[in-house]
Amino acid sequence: MLHMIVEQTRHYPMRMVYDPATKTFSERDHRSLCAARGFTRPYGWISESGTPPEPHWDCILMSDDEFELGDEVEIEVIGVFRRSDGDHKYIVAQTERNIRDLEELSPEEMDALHRLYPRVGEGEGWFGREEALYCMEHHQ
């Protein structure tokens, strides 16, 4: 069982940063990528992978539910946006949603993901659960 810690929601247009010493979030002086590209789903990290600013796995929660910064959500990894710089973005869904793979998302959800990362460079791309688990296992 994996969990996501919510780091960014639609209610915070500025980039939020987590301070593990105080366990608080603070605003940066620039807009978040999500806000800049009209993406409204929560963004955060997989808690079992580490805690920012130390190495961790970023993730995008495909949910329209409302969350607060720091909420812990039980998740299922359903896909990954592989980046050439190795800073992959895992796509996750709440466990109770009962989705196992990226291909099960609605066309609207896939459009939203493509809006968040519209450019796919050399060696990059959208992949399903199998590739996401491979990346996690091999720390790629």
Secondary structure, 3 states (H helix, E strand, C coil): CEEEEEEECCCCCEEEEEECCCCEEEEEEEECHHHHCCCCCCEEEEHHHCCCCCCCEEEEECCCCCCCCCCEEEEEEEEEEECCCCCCEEEEEEHHHCCCCHHHCCHHHHHHHHHHCCCCCCCCEEEEHHHHHHHHHCCC
